[in-house]
Amino acid sequence: MAELPDKRTQFIDWYLAVVEEAGLSDKRYGVKGMNVWTPYGFRARRNLDSVMVREIEATGSQAVEFPALIPETEFAKEKEHIQGFDSEVYWVTKGGSSPLDVNLVLRPTSETAMYPVFALWVRSHQDLPLNVYQIVNTFRYETKTTRPFLRVREIHFFEEHTCQVDEAAATARVASNLAAFARMAEAFALPFLAVRRPDWDKFAGAYYSIALDIPLGGGRTLQIGSVHHYRENFSGPYGIRYEAVDGSSRLVQQTTFGLSERLLGAILAVHGDRKGAVFPRAVAPFEVVVIPVPSSSAGDLPQRTAGEVAERLARHGLRVHLDAGPERPGAKYYHWELLGVPLRLEVGAREAAARTVTAVTRLGLKSSLPMDGLEEQVVAALAGFDRALAERALAEFRSAFALATSLDELRDSAVVRQLGWCGREECGHRIEEAVDGGLLGVPEGKPPVEAPLPGTCIVCGRTDGVRWALAGRPL
């Protein structure tokens, strides 16, 4: 394989090369933007899903699965919603050779599929809250350049949809979702920001939208998920009502929480380096690769010892791969570094004789581990790797932001800018023009750059209603 492009100066070329060379996805399928999940990529996706399921089910959400086809009659009930997606949907108009009585939409997201059924499920306050999620494929006719995981037409998608008794409960559910994602992000060693989008950039039909953004360097950002508060914007058109304790009929308040395969792309983008992918333990297809180093003087002892190591670690519940192929050890090291395995264990004649293994993390930390108590020491080495990876990612995250006090500072910026904004749309668009990107919105909680509250809007100079906002170039 040729040397990878430079990540900092040729990010997209670097990213595409890593995905291809590591065998994470195959883009050669006959429909543009609908890629094949390869065995290695599928393993990573499955591990990613398991973390999402663990954390969302810890909040009381339950799994469901709804059909992929949505009747046009239901899709059209929420006018704001269809305006947000009508240019992106795939239509099914025939069954065999016969025109359908009602055209069908191939699911772009599931509000219009789920909510007619929610209206049947919810009858009383005792049916609330209703918190359900599904992990399915969604379909959007993406017209921009497609890129594996980051921008595709068939999307591996996690979505939670909820019905709550009132606005306070819905607001609490939004907070619960943000906390659940923070736990997911910790498992992925992935620093992020929760940012409330400006009204002109929120999800169609939402009361407000909170995006989950990460910086990618060079002033670029990637949205990897979102949480939406709908109020009654969907429950009204779909008639999702309940009988309250006092006997009155009330509309539910609703929220959603969505994540896609972009999360895998983000992990690659944030952690990868000049050698290739770097996977945190929670996502890694293999946590450990064991490599025997042949020796003419030691016979088959290194191979037998490596086999013992792999078997013991597998019994301990670790995802381990024994690479006993014919390639030279150096080529194997290079290969597994490209694939991002957190920990490599080498077993040569010296190690086999001494009953040790040489451990090398994907970040280059090298140590010798005795075979006695090996399982616990490997687990500790993996935990140390995750900590080091998180520290490295956090340092890069902090360096990705800087304050701006004038519009001129936004031009050709190599960082995401934190600035004072009065909240007015006209000023927001001026900021977007200056940064040649987007006003990402107002961060939830502390802004990335610690500073006193801004005194004036960076555009108009007003002092009323000024808050910190972020501006960058969404990927």
N, C-alpha and C positions, 0 to 999 in steps of 0.2 A: 504494500500500500504506500502511496505517496504521502509526504508530510501533510498534515492537516493545515488548512489556511489559518491565519492569525485570528484569534477570537475577537480581539479588541478592534481591529481595523477592518475585518471581513466577517462580521458576525454571522450573517445569513449563510454565506458560503461555508463557514466553519460548522454551523449547526447542521446543515444538510449533509455535509460530509460525515459527521459523527453518526447521524441517524442511519445513513446508508452503510458505512463501513462497520458499524456495530451490529447491523442486521436487525434493527428494531422495527422496521416497517418496509413494506415493498410497495412502491408507488406505480408499479407497471400494470395494475389492473386496468381493464378497458373503459372505466368511467373516471374521468378526471376528478380528483379530490376524494375518491373513494378508495382508500388504501387497504392493503392486506396486513392484518396483524400476524407477524411472524412468530414462531415459537418463543424466541427470546423476548420480543416485545410484549407478547401476550402474558408471559410470566410476570413482567414488570407491571402490566396493567392489572392483573389479578391481585398482586400485592397491594397496589394502590387502592383498589376497590375495597380490599379487606380492612384497610385503615379507615376509609370513609364509612363503611358499614359499622365498624366497631364504635366509632365516635358518635354517629347519628343515632344508633340504637341505644346508646347510653343516655340519650336525652328523651327516650320513650317513643321514638318514631318507629313505625312498622313498615315492612316491605310490602309492596303491591306491584302488579304489572298490568298496564292498560294496553289495549290494542294500538297498533301503529297508524291505522287509518281513521280519519276524523271526517264525519259528514260535513259537507259545506254548510248545511243549515245550522249546525252547531258552531262551526268556525266563524260564521258571519255574525253571531249574536253580540260579540264584543267588538264594536266598530273600531275603537282605538287599537285593539289587539291586531285585527286583520290589517289595519293600515301599517302596523309595524312589520308585518311579515308577508304581505301579499306579493311583494316583488321577489321573495326568496323561496316560496313554497313549490313543492312538486305536486302536480295534480294527477289523480287517477280518474279517467273519464270513461273507461270501458271495462267491462267484465267479459273476458274473451273477446269476441267481435261485436258484442252488443253494447250500445251506449247505456251508461248507468242512469237510473232515475234521479239519483242525487250524486253529484260529483264528490270525490273523496280527496282529502288533503293527506299527504304523507307527513306524519308528525314533525313539525318544526320545534315545538315544545308542547307541553301537555295540558295547559289550562283548559282549552276547549274540548279536550278528550275527557278529562277527569270531572269537570265541574257539573255536567249534567247528572253524573252518577252521584257526586257528593250531595246533590239536591235530594236524592233518594235515600242516602245513608243518614243524613242529618235531619232529625225531626224534633228533638228535644235538647234542652241544655245538658241532659245526661249523656248525650252523644258527643259532647265537646270536652276537651279539645280533640280534634281529628288531626293527627300528625302522621302522614304516610310519605314514603319515598319509593322511588324506583330507579334502577340503573338500566338504561335502554339505549337504543340508537335513535338519534334524531336526524332530520334531513333538512338541509338548507341549501338553496342554490347560490352558493358563494361565487361571486363574479370576479373577485380579485385573485391575485396569484395564490394558488394553494400551496401549503407547506405542511409536511407531516406533523400531526398533533396540534399545530398552532392554528391552521386555517384549512379546514376540510369540509366536504359536503355531506359526508356521513359521519356523525359525531357520536362518540361514546360518551354518554351523558348521565350524570347523577342529578336528580331533581327531587326536592322535598316540597310537598304542597300541604298546607295546613288550613284548618278552619278554627277560629278562636271565638270566645264568647263576647269579647269587646275589644276596643282599641288598646287598652292597657295590656291585655293578654297577648295581643298580636305584637305589640312592641316588645314585650318580654320574650316572645318567641324569636324575634329578630336578634335580640341580645344572646339568646341561647345558641342560635346558629353561628353567630360570630365567635362565641366561646368554643363551640365544637370545632370550627375551622382552625382556630388558634392551636388546638390540640393536634389536629391533623398536620398543620404546618410545622409544629415542633417535631413530629415524627419524621417529617421530610427535610428537617434542617433548613427550612425555607422562610426567611424573613419576608414580611408582607405588610401592606398598609390597607386598612379598611377606609374607603373614601366615599363620602356621599356625593353622588353625581349631581351636577346642575340639572335643573328641570328640563332643559332642552336635550339632555343626553340620557335621561332615565329610561327604563324599560317601558315600552308602550303599555298603558293601562295601570302603571304603578302610581301610588301616592308618592313614594320616594324609593330610590334604589341606592344600595351601598355596594360598591364594587370592591373586589379583592385584587389589588394591584401589586406587582413587583417591578423594580427597576432592572433593566438589562444592560446598563452602561450607555454612555453616549447620549444621555437624555431620553432614552427610549424606555417605554413601560409596556407591560403585558398584563391585561386583565385575565385572571385565571378563574374567576367565579363571581357570584353576586348573590345578594340577599335583597328581597323586595318586600315592601309593605304595601298591600293592595287596598287597605280599608275595605269598602264595599263595592269597589269598581268592577269586580267580577261576580261577586255573590248576588248583586242586583240583577244583572242580565240573565243569570242562570238560576235565579230563584232559590238560593241556598239559605233557607230560613230555619229557625228553631223556635220552639215554644219556651219562653223564659219562665223563671220561677213564679213571676206574678201573672202568668197566663198570657202575656202579650206575645205577638209574633215579631221576631227581630231577624235582621240579616246578620250573618256571620261576618267577622273581619278575617281577612286572609293574608297569608305570607307565603313566599317561596324562597328556596335556597338552591342554587344551581352551581355545579362544577362540571367540567368536561375534561377530555383527554389533554386539553391545554396544560393541565396540571403536570402531566408527565413531561411535556415539552418545557415547562418552566423549570422542572428539576434538572433536566439536561442543560438548559441554558444557564442556570445559576451555578451549578456545581462543576460542569464540564471544564476541561482545560486542554492544554496543548497535546496531551496524550489521548484524549477522547472523553468518553462518558465517565462520570463519577456518581455512583448511586449510594444514597444513604441506606442503611441496613434495612429499613422498613420496606423499601421498594425494590431492592436489588433482586434480580432473578436468582442469583446465587450469592449468598453471604460470604462463602468461603470457596476458594478453588485450591485443591491439593495437587501439587506437581512433583512427581518423582524425578530425581536427577540421576540418570543412569551412570553406573561406574563399572568398568571392567573388573576392577579388583574386588568389588563388593558383591558381585553376582546379582541375584534378584532381590537382595535385602532391601534396597531403597523402594522398589516397587511394592514389596509385601508390606513394608512399614507404612508407606503412603496409603495403601488400601486399608490398613488397620485404622489409620487416622480418619479417613473419610467415613468408614463404617461407624466409628465411635461418635463422630460429630453428627452424623445423620440420626443415630439413635437418640442423641441428645436434643433432637428437634431442630437442628440447623439446616438451612438449605445449602447443601455442599455438592461440589462437582469434583470428581477425580479425573484429571486430564492425563490419561495414560497413553495418549497417542504417540505416533512416531516422530513428531516434530522435535527440533532441538529445544532445550529449556529456554534459551533466550527468546526464541520466536513465540513460545507459549506465554512468557512474561509479557511481551509486547501485546499479544492478542488479548489477554485478560485485563491488562491496563486499559486498552481501547474499549473493552466492554464494561468497564467500571466496577468490577467486583471489589467490595470493600477490603477483603483480606486474602492474601496469597500465602499458602504454607508450602515451603520447599523442603523436600526430604532427599538428601544426597547420602553418600557413603558415610560422611562424618556424622551427620545427624542420626542416621539409622543406627550406627554403632554406639552413639552416646545416648540414645533414646531421647532425642530432642527433635524439634522442628524449627526452621527459620521462618519467622512471621514477618511479612511486609505488608503494610497497609497501602491502600490506593493513594494516600498522600505521601508515601515514601518513608514512613517510620519503620525501622527494622529492629527486630528483637529475637531472642532465642527463648523458646518455650519448652519446658520438660514435658515428657509424655505423662508423667504422674500428674493427675489433676488437669489434664489438657483441656477438657471441655470447659471448665470454669474459666481458665485463662483465656481461651479463645473468645468466650462471651465478654470478658472484661476488655480484651483488645478491640472487639467490635464496638463496645460502648465508648471506649476512648476515641476510636475513629469518628464516631458520630459527633462527639463533643468537639473534636478538632474541626470537623467539616462545618458544624454550626457556627463556630467562632470565626472561621474564614468567611463564611457567607455573610455573617452579621457585619464584619469589618467592611466588606465590599458594599453592603447595603447602606451603611452609614456614609460612605464616601460618595454615594450616588446622588445626594441632595445638597443644595446650597440655597441661601437666601438671595432674593432679588429685590432691589429697591427702585428699579426703573425698567421701562419697557425695553430699553436698549440692551439690558443685561440678559433679556430672554432670547435675543437673536444669536443663532449659532451656538447655543449653549450645549456644553458637553455633560450637563447634569440636569436632573429634574429640579425645577425651581419652586421654592416656597415663597409665597408673596402675599401681600395684603390685598384683599378683594372685598368690595362693598356688597356683593351679592347681586348686583344689577346685571341683566343679560347683556346689555350693550357693552359694558366693561368686560364681561366675560369673553365676548367675541373679539374684542380688541386684543385681549391677552392671547387668544388662540391664533390670531393673525401674526402677532409678534413672535410667538414660539414656533410657528409653522407646525402646529400640532393641536393639542387639546387642553382645555381647562379641565383637569381631572376631577376637581371638586374639592370639598372640604373634608380633611381627615377626621375620622372618628377618634376621640381621645386625643392623646398628645401628638403634635406634629413631629415629623422626623428630625427637624432641626430645632433644638430647644432654644427658645427666644421669647422675650416678652410679647404680649399681644401687639399686632401691628397698629400703628397710629392712623395711617391713611391708606386709601385704595391706591394701588400702583398706577391706575389709569386716570381716575377723575379727581383724586385727592380728597374725596369725602372722608369724613371721620365716623359717620353714623353707620352702624351695622357692619363694621369691618371685621373680618376674620381671616385666619390663615387659609390659603388655598394652595393647590399644587398644579403646576403646568408642565407638560412634557410632550413627547411624541409617541403616541400609542403605536405599537407594532402591528 
